[in-house]
Amino acid sequence: MISGGTAKVVASPKPMVPVFVFIPSLYRARLLNLIRGTVPFVVEEDKHLLLHMVQLIIMLKKRRLLKKGDRVVIITEIPVGIPNRTNIIRVQEVP
C-alpha cells in the first residue's frame, strides 16, 4: 500500500517549496491535501515510475508549477507498493 508517509515526513519541517506527491489513491491524496506544503496528484499506480518521471515533470511545467532550471528531489521506492521501503532519492534539474 502506498500511504504518502514519506511525503508527510518531507513536509513536516514546512519547507519553502511545495512537496509534489504522486499517489494512486484519491482517498490518500485528499488526506495529504490537509498537510501544509503538499500538493498531491492522483496518478495511475505504475511499477516503472522512474521511467515516467519525465512525463510528470512535463505536466508540472505545463501547469506552471515548475520551470526550466528548477531542481526537484524525487523520492520513491523500487519495487513500488511495499510500505516503509523508500530507497531512492534523486535530485534532478528540470529540463
N, C-alpha and C positions, 0 to 999 in steps of 0.2 A: 504494500500500500504506500502511495506517495502522500505524505502528510503535510509537507511545507515546513517541517520543523527547522530545517537549516535556514530557510528564509526568515523565520522568526528570530533565530539567533543572530543572523547578519543584521537585521533591522533593529535589534534591541538597543544598541548604543545610539540610535537615532542619527544615522549618517546624513550628511548634507546632500546626498544624491539619492535618487529613487532606487528601490530594490525591485527590479522586474522579476516576476515569478511566473514561470510557465508550468501549469499544472493541469492534469486531465480531469479533475473533479470540480464541477461547478460549485458544489457544497463547500469544498475546502477553499476554493478561490474566494467565495463570499466571506468565509471566516478570515482569510488573510487580508481581505479588504479592510477589516477593522483594525489592523495593525499599522500604526503610523509608519509611513515611508514605503510600504509595499504597494506595488502596482501589479496585481495578478492578471494573468491572461489564461483563459481556458484553451488548451490545445489537446489534440488527439495524443493519446499515450503512444510513445514511439521508442522502440528499443534502440534506435540509431539516432538519438537526439543530437549528438555532437555533429553528425553529418548534416543535420538540418538547422544547425545554429545560425548559419549564414542567412538562411531564409527568414529566421526570426529577427535577426538584426536588421535586415532589409525592411521588414514590416515595421519595426520601431522607427526606422529612418523615415518611412512614408508617413507615419503619424507624427513626425517631428519631435519624437521623444529622444532621438539620438541624432548626432551629426558626424560627418566625416572627421576623423581625428580623435573622437571621444574614445576613452578606454572603458571596456566592460570587463567585469570579472564573471566568468562562467563557473558555476558550482553545480556539479551533478554527480551521478553515480553510474557505474557500469558494473554489472548489469542493472538496468533500470528496474525499480519496483521492489527492491529489498530494503526494508526500513533500517534506519540508522547506519547507512552504508555510504555516506558521501565520501568519494575517493578521488574526485578530480576537481582541481581548482586551476583555472586557466585565465590569464589576463590577455585580452585581445584588443587591438586597436580597430576601430570601426573604419572599414574601407570607404 
